[in-house]
Amino acid sequence: MEVFMRTTVSLSDEQKDRIADLATGFALGFEQAQREFELTDEELRELLLDMNIEQCPDCQWWVESHELIPPDTDGVTPDGHCNNCRPRAVE
């Protein structure tokens, strides 16, 4: 049985904003945020999820969670893809 253990990372709001900007704005932003703030992979992933930032399963870019929800509700467009990957996912 896998036990989920929350990691406690104490960061200021400014630091969290910087991490969000790095992760969502640059191709290697996740790695840069890890180096800059000395975070483990697990710590950073948890922190980003807490800030409603998730990874697109296709392109692996980090985007705000609302971007992974399709704008239409017709049931044709798959959920979980960013705006850039959604057209390819439908094809």
C-alpha positions as CSV (number, residue, x, y, z in Angstrom):
1,M,0.0,0.0,0.0
2,E,1.4,3.4,-1.1
3,V,1.2,6.1,1.5
4,F,1.0,9.7,0.3
5,M,3.2,12.0,2.4
6,R,2.8,15.7,2.1
7,T,6.0,17.6,1.8
8,T,6.2,20.9,3.7
9,V,8.0,23.6,1.8
10,S,7.9,27.1,3.3
11,L,8.1,29.7,0.6
12,S,6.9,33.3,0.3
13,D,4.2,34.4,-2.1
14,E,6.8,36.1,-4.2
15,Q,8.9,32.9,-4.4
16,K,5.7,30.9,-5.3
17,D,4.9,33.4,-8.1
18,R,8.5,33.1,-9.4
19,I,8.2,29.3,-9.4
20,A,4.8,29.5,-11.3
21,D,6.3,31.9,-13.8
22,L,9.3,29.6,-14.4
23,A,7.3,26.4,-14.7
24,T,4.7,27.8,-17.1
25,G,6.8,30.2,-19.1
26,F,10.0,28.3,-20.1
27,A,10.8,25.0,-21.7
28,L,13.1,24.0,-18.9
29,G,11.4,26.1,-16.3
30,F,10.6,23.1,-14.0
31,E,14.3,22.2,-13.9
32,Q,15.3,25.9,-13.3
33,A,12.8,26.2,-10.4
34,Q,14.3,23.0,-8.9
35,R,17.8,24.5,-9.1
36,E,16.9,28.0,-8.0
37,F,14.8,26.9,-5.0
38,E,16.6,23.6,-4.2
39,L,13.4,21.6,-4.4
40,T,13.1,17.9,-5.1
41,D,11.0,16.6,-8.0
42,E,8.3,15.6,-5.6
43,E,8.3,18.9,-3.7
44,L,8.0,20.9,-6.8
45,R,5.3,18.8,-8.3
46,E,3.3,19.0,-5.1
47,L,3.8,22.8,-4.9
48,L,2.7,23.3,-8.5
49,L,-0.4,21.2,-7.9
50,D,-1.2,23.3,-4.8
51,M,-1.0,26.4,-7.1
52,N,-3.3,24.7,-9.6
53,I,-0.6,24.1,-12.2
54,E,-0.5,20.8,-13.9
55,Q,1.4,19.1,-16.7
56,C,-0.2,18.4,-20.1
57,P,0.0,14.7,-20.8
58,D,1.0,15.2,-24.4
59,C,3.5,18.1,-24.6
60,Q,4.6,17.9,-20.9
61,W,4.3,21.7,-20.6
62,W,3.2,23.0,-17.2
63,V,-0.1,25.0,-17.5
64,E,-2.7,26.4,-15.2
65,S,-5.2,23.6,-14.4
66,H,-8.1,25.4,-16.1
67,E,-6.3,25.2,-19.4
68,L,-6.6,21.4,-19.3
69,I,-10.4,21.7,-19.4
70,P,-12.0,22.0,-22.9
71,P,-14.0,25.1,-23.5
72,D,-16.9,23.1,-25.0
73,T,-18.9,20.4,-23.3
74,D,-20.0,18.5,-26.3
75,G,-18.1,15.4,-25.2
76,V,-16.0,15.3,-28.3
77,T,-13.0,17.1,-27.1
78,P,-10.9,15.0,-24.6
79,D,-10.2,16.4,-21.2
80,G,-6.7,16.9,-19.9
81,H,-5.0,18.5,-22.9
82,C,-3.6,22.0,-23.1
83,N,-4.9,24.4,-25.7
84,N,-2.0,23.6,-28.0
85,C,-2.4,19.9,-27.9
86,R,-6.2,19.7,-27.9
87,P,-6.6,20.0,-31.7
88,R,-4.1,17.2,-32.2
89,A,-5.9,15.0,-29.6
90,V,-9.2,15.3,-31.4
91,E,-7.8,14.2,-34.8
